[in-house]
């Protein structure tokens, strides 16, 4: 018996087939092989064609089925992970009315800010747990005002994962987790956020039927079965946004557990058991995959734009030409903790939400021309990235989320011993590195939703732990001094 997982990203769509008994991925593929195009008709815009996601999904599915030689009859359930905060609009015939406005499109910022100011900071934060911001509801407000002829034709709005489930089954539904990421969910009343819907002038009929994250959310229909080479009637039993799904993939379900990624940008995603919010809205809070009316499980999302992008910038512009990342790590290891007094603020990739949406840029302080060389800069860059994580984690701990253990995939910045040792030591958290990805997680989520696994612990019993990093207690003073110096530089630079 097998489970099929899809991960609908803005760069590519990945499919993975997982053996239920072994928990291992037997085949995976992604399309396109070069990064998927994003249309930017105007500065700050970002759109993709939903039909292109479907074509990529078809190609990935065909390769997975061919390479695995698994019969479609052996696939018990399908799970979907997807890029968050997007907007897909369809008419009564389920035809897409315009390109999807995706997560990194910023045109709706003024709409969300105006709603925040008009409705009031406290009412928004206490009910939505976030400012309306640049999320899906605000994107729909932009369509309503700027494309009224399209808005009038909308029968249902969807997130990217809802769209893929619709293409598979012909049914349109969504989840509380999905609605919360779009700012459509009122946590106080445990229902669609009528006060925001009324403010924007949205009719509640635009919201699809709501189904549990782990439940049957449609079955593959005859048309999709023929398109994909799957069996008609195969159930879709799980869907979640990419960050909640990444946490699921790392078996992060309970309060105090943390999932982290550190690619171009960085994410720390913690689970909170209490409904809470940051009064300065420096982090985002959504319903986690296992949130229910009776059991609060909220995903608190800290996003740091300037993470691996700083490390790659240092590689291109500072490090010796042709050097690898592994060789950069070796050079950095020649420098002691604290990088000889250099502090780098890694905020050169746009406005940072944890800095209250300020765009302060990257800064380098403490350079002594007689003492420092490239090795110091390389190490200071990695330490600066870690210290930005620590700064954000302090915000999360202020919300009642104790950070004691961090789960992460063995990839990107977590491949660097300096990065992970510094992160563990400065936070006091144990880091566990695993071999997994979003599409594999989605497949196992489908297994939970279909009742094949009794719970998450059974689903992830075979999750392969690759390494455990414990805090370096012996050198904690050096780490603390380096962080205090970095934080002092940040506060001075912000003022």
URRA-V883912 format. One record per residue. PHI is phi in degrees with one decimal (NA if undefined). PSI is psi in radians with two decimals (* if undefined). Layout:
# URRA-V883912
<<PHI PSI> <PHI PSI>>
This chain:
# URRA-V883912
<<NA 2.48> <-132.8 2.80> <-125.6 2.43> <-110.8 2.19> <-119.0 2.43> <-118.3 2.47> <-125.0 1.89> <-94.3 1.64> <-97.9 3.00> <-81.7 -0.32> <-92.7 -0.61> <-164.3 2.97> <-116.3 2.21> <-114.8 2.48> <-122.9 2.42> <-136.7 2.48> <-112.1 2.17> <-117.1 2.32> <-76.4 2.19> <-61.3 -0.78> <-72.2 -0.79> <-86.0 -0.37> <73.8 0.11> <-93.6 2.60> <-79.2 2.14> <-95.6 -0.33> <-165.2 2.52> <-151.2 2.70> <-158.7 2.75> <-139.9 2.66> <-143.1 2.62> <-75.0 2.86> <-75.3 -0.48> <-101.0 2.80> <-58.9 2.35> <-61.2 2.45> <-69.8 2.53> <-120.6 2.15> <-83.9 2.24> <-123.3 1.48> <-64.9 -0.60> <-134.6 2.78> <-56.5 2.35> <87.6 -0.12> <-91.4 2.66> <-154.0 2.01> <-132.5 2.65> <-138.3 2.69> <-85.3 2.08> <-56.7 -0.61> <-62.7 -0.49> <-67.6 -0.67> <-58.3 -0.71> <-65.0 -0.71> <-65.2 -0.71> <-63.3 -0.72> <-62.2 -0.72> <-59.2 -0.83> <-63.1 -0.77> <-65.2 -0.70> <-63.1 -0.77> <-60.9 -0.74> <-66.2 -0.77> <-61.6 -0.75> <-67.1 -0.67> <-69.2 -0.80> <-69.5 -0.60> <-82.3 -0.42> <58.4 0.45> <-83.9 2.40> <-75.4 2.50> <-58.2 -0.49> <-64.6 -0.38> <-86.0 -0.11> <-86.8 2.03> <-87.3 -0.50> <-164.6 2.84> <-125.8 2.40> <-123.0 2.66> <-131.3 2.21> <-111.9 2.63> <-153.7 2.74> <-61.8 2.30> <-81.3 2.85> <69.9 0.14> <-79.1 2.91> <-130.5 2.08> <-117.5 2.28> <-116.5 2.28> <-129.7 2.74> <-93.2 -2.98> <-65.6 -0.38> <-93.2 0.20> <64.0 0.51> <-91.9 2.37> <-69.9 2.27> <-91.5 -0.41> <-161.4 2.86> <-58.1 2.65> <-68.5 2.36> <-89.3 2.00> <-96.8 3.13> <-56.3 -0.64> <-91.4 0.14> <-79.5 2.26> <-110.5 0.21> <-64.3 -0.42> <-88.6 0.01> <-53.3 -0.84> <-62.4 -0.56> <-67.9 -0.78> <-66.6 -0.68> <-66.2 -0.71> <-64.4 -0.72> <-62.1 -0.73> <-59.5 -0.79> <-72.5 -0.66> <-74.3 -0.82> <-75.3 -0.46> <107.7 2.43> <-63.1 -0.86> <-64.9 -0.79> <-60.1 -0.69> <-67.4 -0.85> <-68.1 -0.65> <-74.5 -0.44> <-100.2 -0.80> <-90.0 -0.35> <69.9 0.14> <-150.9 2.92> <-76.7 2.69> <-57.2 -0.53> <49.0 -2.54> <-102.6 0.62> <-89.3 -3.08> <-58.4 -0.72> <-60.1 -0.72> <-69.9 -0.58> <-63.7 -0.70> <-65.9 -0.63> <-61.3 -0.65> <-63.2 -0.78> <-61.2 -0.77> <-57.9 -0.73> <-82.4 -0.64> <-100.3 -0.35> <-133.2 1.06> <-60.0 -0.53> <-68.8 -0.52> <-78.0 -0.77> <-55.9 -0.71> <-63.4 -0.41> <-89.7 -0.14> <-69.4 2.21> <-96.1 -0.76> <-142.6 2.55> <-104.9 2.60> <-143.5 2.72> <-84.9 2.85> <-53.1 -0.69> <-68.7 -0.58> <-64.1 -0.68> <-63.5 -0.79> <-64.0 -0.70> <-62.8 -0.66> <-63.4 -0.75> <-65.1 -0.61> <-72.3 -0.65> <-118.6 -0.35> <81.9 -0.03> <-103.3 2.50> <-111.0 2.06> <-150.4 2.97> <-145.2 -3.01> <-130.6 2.84> <-62.7 -0.71> <-58.2 -0.79> <-64.6 -0.78> <-62.4 -0.64> <-67.3 -0.60> <-72.3 -0.34> <-94.5 -0.01> <72.7 0.52> <-101.0 0.05> <-116.9 2.30> <-99.9 1.89> <-73.1 -0.43> <-67.6 -0.78> <-96.8 -0.14> <55.1 0.91> <-158.9 3.05> <-56.1 2.43> <-74.5 1.50> <-58.9 -0.65> <-64.3 -0.61> <-78.3 -0.68> <-58.9 -0.78> <-66.8 -0.69> <-59.6 -0.79> <-80.7 -0.22> <78.9 0.55> <-92.1 2.44> <-85.0 2.41> <-61.2 -0.33> <-65.3 -0.29> <-70.4 -0.39> <-82.6 2.21> <-66.8 2.95> <-57.5 2.46> <-99.9 2.25> <-128.6 2.70> <-60.8 2.62> <-56.2 -0.79> <-101.3 1.57> <-170.0 2.98> <-73.3 2.15> <-119.9 0.55> <120.2 2.90> <-129.3 2.57> <-57.0 2.16> <-88.0 3.08> <-61.8 -0.72> <-63.6 -0.85> <-66.1 -0.64> <-59.6 -0.74> <-68.2 -0.71> <-62.4 -0.67> <-104.2 -0.23> <77.6 0.46> <-102.6 3.05> <-89.6 2.29> <-60.2 2.37> <95.1 -0.09> <-62.3 2.21> <-80.1 2.55> <-98.6 2.03> <-124.3 0.23> <-166.0 2.45> <-153.9 2.57> <-162.2 2.70> <-63.4 2.82> <-62.6 -0.64> <-75.2 -0.81> <-57.8 -0.65> <-69.4 -0.63> <-61.8 -0.70> <-63.2 -0.78> <-57.2 -0.75> <-59.7 -0.47> <-99.6 0.23> <58.4 0.76> <-103.4 1.85> <-129.4 -0.36> <-115.7 2.73> <-52.0 2.36> <90.8 -0.23> <-84.2 2.52> <-129.8 2.38> <-116.2 2.50> <-140.4 2.58> <-132.1 2.69> <-146.7 1.26> <-97.2 -2.33> <-55.1 -0.83> <-110.9 2.97> <-120.4 2.62> <-135.1 2.35> <-119.3 2.14> <-123.8 1.95> <-113.3 2.61> <-97.4 2.25> <-113.5 2.39> <-92.3 -0.05> <-121.4 2.54> <-73.9 1.98> <-151.3 2.89> <-152.4 2.80> <-86.3 2.13> <-61.1 -0.34> <-98.3 0.06> <53.3 0.76> <-87.6 -0.23> <-128.5 2.82> <-104.9 2.55> <-128.3 2.22> <-132.8 2.88> <-69.3 2.21> <-75.2 3.01> <-61.0 -0.50> <-107.9 0.36> <-72.9 2.35> <-137.7 3.00> <-61.8 -0.56> <-94.3 -0.27> <-135.3 1.87> <-72.8 2.12> <-139.0 1.74> <-108.9 2.37> <-92.5 2.04> <-98.2 2.05> <-108.9 2.02> <-103.3 2.13> <-116.3 2.29> <-119.8 1.98> <-66.1 -0.68> <-95.0 1.42> <-119.1 -1.82> <-59.5 -0.41> <-64.1 -0.57> <-68.3 -0.77> <-61.2 -0.70> <-70.4 -0.59> <-64.0 -0.75> <-62.3 -0.70> <-61.7 -0.72> <-75.9 -0.62> <-113.9 -0.33> <-116.5 -0.82> <-66.5 2.75> <-55.6 2.46> <-61.3 2.39> <82.8 0.05> <-74.5 2.62> <-91.9 2.91> <-64.3 -0.66> <-63.0 -0.69> <-69.2 -0.59> <-60.4 -0.73> <-62.3 -0.64> <-66.1 -0.69> <-65.7 -0.74> <-63.4 -0.57> <-68.8 -0.27> <-77.8 -0.15> <-106.5 2.42> <-70.9 2.87> <-52.5 2.34> <96.8 -0.12> <54.8 0.62> <65.4 0.40> <98.5 -0.04> <-81.5 2.37> <-123.6 2.33> <-119.3 2.19> <-91.9 2.01> <-88.7 0.74> <-107.7 0.82> <-104.5 0.45> <-127.8 0.79> <97.5 -3.13> <-65.4 2.40> <-103.7 2.17> <-62.5 -0.66> <-70.9 -0.22> <-100.9 0.47> <60.1 0.78> <63.0 0.45> <-88.6 2.54> <-110.6 1.62> <-96.1 -0.20> <79.9 3.01> <-86.8 2.53> <-140.3 2.56> <-122.3 2.16> <-126.7 2.72> <86.4 0.21> <-74.3 2.28> <-115.1 2.04> <-63.2 -0.36> <-93.1 -0.20> <-114.1 -0.57> <-103.6 2.62> <-137.3 -2.94> <-58.9 -0.64> <-60.5 -0.68> <-64.8 -0.72> <-64.7 -0.74> <-61.3 -0.79> <-69.4 -0.73> <-61.7 -0.58> <-64.2 -0.82> <-65.6 -0.72> <-65.3 -0.68> <-62.3 -0.67> <-63.7 -0.81> <-60.1 -0.75> <-66.2 -0.52> <-68.0 -0.62> <-62.7 -0.80> <-60.9 -0.73> <-59.9 -0.77> <-71.3 -0.66> <-63.4 -0.60> <-61.0 -0.65> <-62.7 -0.79> <-63.8 -0.70> <-66.6 -0.52> <-66.8 -0.33> <-91.7 0.05> <93.4 0.40> <-109.6 1.76> <-72.7 2.22> <-100.1 1.72> <-113.7 -0.45> <-143.4 2.30> <-114.6 2.15> <-97.7 2.37> <-149.6 2.70> <-76.3 2.62> <-80.9 1.37> <-158.9 2.85> <53.6 -2.28> <-64.7 -0.40> <-72.5 -0.07> <-78.0 -0.30> <-86.3 2.12> <-60.0 -0.65> <-65.9 -0.77> <-60.1 -0.91> <-73.3 -0.61> <-67.2 -0.70> <-66.6 -0.75> <-63.0 -0.78> <-63.8 -0.76> <-72.8 -0.67> <-77.8 -0.45> <-96.0 -0.32> <76.4 0.20> <-97.7 2.54> <-79.6 2.38> <-108.1 2.25> <-115.5 2.21> <-104.2 2.35> <-127.1 2.79> <-100.6 1.69> <-161.2 2.99> <-152.7 3.11> <-64.5 -0.68> <-72.0 -0.61> <-65.9 -0.73> <-60.4 -0.74> <-62.2 -0.66> <-63.0 -0.77> <-70.3 -0.58> <-59.8 -0.68> <-63.1 -0.64> <-64.2 -0.64> <-68.0 -0.80> <-63.4 -0.53> <-86.2 -0.08> <79.7 0.18> <-72.0 -0.70> <-102.0 2.43> <-74.0 -0.46> <-163.7 -3.11> <-66.3 -0.57> <-65.9 -0.65> <-71.1 -0.70> <-62.1 -0.64> <-109.8 0.37> <-61.7 -0.50> <-98.2 0.14> <-59.5 2.17> <-85.2 2.03> <-87.1 2.11> <-92.9 -0.55> <-161.5 2.69> <-127.6 2.23> <-115.0 2.09> <-99.5 2.65> <-58.8 2.49> <-87.3 1.53> <-64.8 -0.58> <-60.5 -0.60> <-111.2 0.40> <-60.5 -0.63> <-61.1 -0.76> <-63.1 -0.72> <-64.5 -0.76> <-64.0 -0.71> <-65.6 -0.70> <-65.6 -0.71> <-67.4 -0.72> <-61.0 -0.70> <-65.3 -0.75> <-63.2 -0.78> <-65.6 -0.64> <-63.0 -0.73> <-63.1 -0.71> <-63.8 -0.81> <-63.5 -0.68> <-66.3 -0.69> <-70.9 -0.59> <-72.1 -0.53> <-78.7 *>>
